[in-house]
Amino acid sequence: MHSTIYSKNVYFCSSILSFNIMEVYLAPMQGLTDWIFRESFYEHIGSFDKAFSPFIRVQNGDFYHPSQCNDILPTHNTFQKPIPQFLGNDGASFQRFEELCLKQNYTEVNINLGCPFIKVTSKGMGAGILPHPEKVNGLLEAVFATTKLKVSVKCRLGLEQATEFEQLIPVFNNFPIEEMIIHPRVGKQMYKGEVNMEAFGRYAPMLKHPICYNGDIVTIADLENVQAILPGIDRVMIGRGILQNPFLLAEIKNLQVSTVEKVSMLKAFHLSLIERCKEKYSGDLNILRRLEEMWAYHADGFENGRKVFKQVKKCNTLAKYEVVLFKAIKELI
């Protein structure tokens, strides 16, 4: 049963649904869902059942960008600790990553076997390892031989074609993986084209682990489609959908939030983003470039979003940005 409030914006659409109890995870998105976003979201919008940090890349036993480690520092995660994500392809690198996580008192981590970007896949990491089940097996053998952590896996169906996943199922089923988070695209698609729900529906039941769906959930209807394919699904991971509509979390949880409350929460969220960006970046232009990345998705939540996004990109001071921001939020009412 559905009821839709036709209003000026997607922020104010609501649905009455008979959902099973659904866990909602925040997806790791490099440069977007970092501690700045997570802390601001938790403080002013709401909490996820789990949130995953953007990957920490470890290559040949060394941190590729040591600054990535800062995202999981306790001082940057005062509201809810994330699940740190490992990007690498060998046991020694995972061991280095695990040492970092244990030092910060983490108990669960995630392995990234899905990143589609060529600079990653060309090194045999992320989705780049998926055509080689023997290498996936070698990595997981090394991980589970010594790890003291709970370990989940986030992956795609393959690098070039979805049938690659068939050879991976017995590999995954051989290890005590905490949960499998599946994005049903292949690496070469990047984030374009359709998700392969037919392949997801075929392969997911063949895994012995709890399954979390990830990919293209931006509305309640999208979530219903996932449940239709796999009725037992009880957890989803959302990234771009949350950036577009921060209140999608509340809609899924069937939490009632008034229009006035949403406007107030959204304003506080954005102001918090600005203040936390000031802790990390120096100068208005660096902060604005960071915020602009988020607006590439966030703009779709506004009726005149593309126009607002163009205005955001033209801003060269935070003062000008705030004028554009407050006007856009005010027009949501």
N, C-alpha and C positions, 0 to 999 in steps of 0.2 A: 504494500500500500504506500503510495507516494502522495505527498502534498508539496507543492512548490510555491514559494512566495516570489512573485515576479517583481523584482525591484531593479535598481539601477546597476547592480553589480553582482558578480559571482560570489562575492563575500557574503551576500545576504540570501543565498539560496539555501533551503533546508529540506530535509527528507525525513519521513518517518519510515523506518525499515525494521524488519525482523532479522537483525544480524545475530549470528552467534557471537559469543564474546571474542572480540578481535584484538590481538596485540598489534600495535603500530610502532614500527621502528623508523628512525630517521636515517636516511641513506648518507653514506660518506661521499661528499662532492668536493673535490680539491678546490681550495680557494673560496668556497661558498659556505659549507656547513662546518666551519671551523669553530673553535671555542668562542669566538666573538658572536657568531650567529647563535650557537647553542645556548650560551649563557643568557643572551638577550631574549631568546624565545622562551626558555624555561621561566625566566623572571616575570614575563609579561603576557605570554600566550598560553603555555601549558607544557606538560611533561610527556615525553614518549615512554613507552615501555622499555625500549632500548634505543640508544643513539650510537652510531658508529663513527669513529673519527676518520677523517681523510687519511689515505694510506701513508705509512712511514716506509719509505723505500730503503731496503738494505741490499747491498750488492757486494759480493765477494767478502762478506763479513763486516763491511763498513757502512755506516749511514751515508746515503747518497747526498741527502740534504739534511745535515744535523738540525737545522732550524725546525724541521717537521716534528721533531720530538717535543718541542715546546707545547704542541697542541694538547698533549695528554698530561701536562703538569697539573698537580692538585690545585695550585693557585689559580689556574685558568678554568677549573671545573668545580665550582663551589656548589652548584645546584644539583647536578647529576653527572656521575662519572660516565664517560663514553666507553665503548668497546674499542680498544686500539686495533687498527688494521695493519697487517703486515703485507708488504709487497716485496717479493723476492722469489728465488727458485732453488735455494739450497739450504741444507740443514744448519750449516754454520751461520748463515745470515739470520735464520729464524732464532737460533740460540742467542745471538747478540740482541735481537729484538726482545726476546723473552726476558733477558737480564734487565733490560730497561723497564719492562712492564712490571716485573716482580719488585724492582726497586721502588716503583711508584704504587705498590700494593694493588695491582690489578689481578683479577682472578680469571678473566675471560678475554680472549682475543679472537680476531677474525683473520683468515687468509684470503687475500684478493687473487682470485683466478679469473677475473673478468674485465680488468681495465683494457679498453680497446685501442688506446692511443699508440701510434706506430713507434714512438720513442721507447715505449714499454714493451710492446709485443715483439719488436725486433730483437730484444735482448732475452727473449724466451720467458718473459714474466707476464703476469696478468693473463689475458686471453691467449697470449702467445705460447703458453705451455700446453694448452688444451689438446692440440693435435698429437701430443706425445704422451699417451697414458703411462708409459714406463717412467717418464720423468715426473709426472704427477705422483705416481706411486712412490718413487724414490724420495720426493720431498716429504710426503705424508709419513713414510716410514721413519725418516729422520726426525720429524717433528714429534710423532707419538712415542718414539722410543724413549724419550727423556723428559718430555714436557710435564710441568707441574700445573699447567693451566687448562681450562676448558677451551676448546678450539672449535670454531665454526668456520664454514667455507662459503664465500660468495663467488659465484661463477656465472658464466654465460653457457650457452649450449655448445659452443665451439668457437673456432677462429674463422673458418671459411664456410662451414656448413653444419647444420644442426645434428646431422647423423654422427658427428664426432662424439657426441655425448653418450652414444650407445657403448663405446669402448671404455668410457669413464665410470659408468654405473658400478661395475664390479670392483673397480678400484676404490671408489668412495665407500661402498658397502663393506669394505674390509677394515675400516677404521672407525673408532668411536667418536665420530664427528658430532659436536653438540647440536648443530642444525645446518641445513643446506639452504642458502639463500640464492634463488635462481632468477636471473634476468634472462627471459627467453628470446634473446637476440644472439646473433653471432658477432664476433669482434669486428669483422669488416663492415658491418652495418653502422658502426658507431652508435649514435642514438637516432638514426633515421629509419624510415620504413616501419613496417608493422612488427609488433612482437609476435612470436610464433606460438600462439596459444595451443594449437593442435599438438605440437611437439612437447610443450610443457605438460599438457594433459596426459600424454602418452608416457613420458619419462618419469615424471615426479612420483607416481605410485610405485615405481620400481626401486626407489631408494628407501632404505630402511630408517632413515633419519627424519626428524621433524622437518617439514618443508615451509619455507618462507618465500612468498612471491614478491618480486620486485620488477617494476617496469610499467610506465605510462598510467599510473593511477592518479588522475587529476579530478575525478568526480566520484560520487557515490555509485553511479551507474557502472563506472570502470571496475569498482570493487565487486559489484554484483556479478559482472561478467567472469571475474576470476573465480568466485564461489560457484558459478554455474559449471565451470570447467573442472574444478576440484572442490566438491562440496565440503570436504573435511578441513579445508585450509583455515587456520586459526591465527595466522600472523602474516603481516605484509610490511614491506619496507618501501617508504616513499621519500623521494628527494625533490624532483622538479615540481610535483604537485603541491608540496608544502611551500615551496618558494613562491609559487603562483598564488596559492590561497592558504595562508597560515591557519585559517580556521577549519580546514579540511579535517584536521585531527579531532576537533570538537564535534564535527558532523558525524564522523565515524563512531565516536564514543557516545553519540546521542546526547551531548551536553548542550543545554539551551543557553545561548549567549545573545543578549539583545543587541540591536543595531547600535545603540548608544555605547554599550560596553565594548563592542568590537572596534568602534572608532577610537575610543579612549585607549584600548589595549594596543591597537596598531600604532598610534602616535607614540606611546611610551616605548614600544618595541623599537621603533626607528630611532628615537632619541638615544636609547641605550646602545644601539649599534654604533651610532656616531661617537659616543663617549668611549666605548671599548676600542673602536678603531684608533682613537687618539693615543691609546696605550701602546699600540703596535706600530702605527705609521706616523711619520713626521710630515707635516705640511698638508694643506687642504687638498692639493691635487692628488696626492697618493691615497688619501682617504676616499676621495671622490671616485677614483678608478676602482677601488675595491667595492664601493657601493654600486657602481655602475654595472659590475658583473652580476650582482644579484638582481638588479632591475631588468636585465635581459629576460628573466623569467617572471619576476614579480609584476611587471607591467601588464601581463595577461590577466591579472586579477582586477584590473580597472577598466571601466567602460571605454575610456579614451586612453588606454594604456600605451599605445604606440606613440601618441602625441606626448604623453607624460615622459616616456622614455627618451624621446628626442630632446625634451627640455632638460632632463637630468644630464644628458651627455654634453649639453652646452654650458652647464654650470662650471665655473672656475673658482668659486669660493663656497665654503660651507654655508655662509649666510644666504647666498642665492639658492643653494640646494634646498635649504629649509623652507624657503618661500614656496618653491615648487612642490615640495613634499606636503606641507601643511594644506596647500590649496587642493592637492589631489585627494588627500584624506577627507577634507571637509566636504568635498563634492560627492563622497560616498553616501552621505545622508540623504 
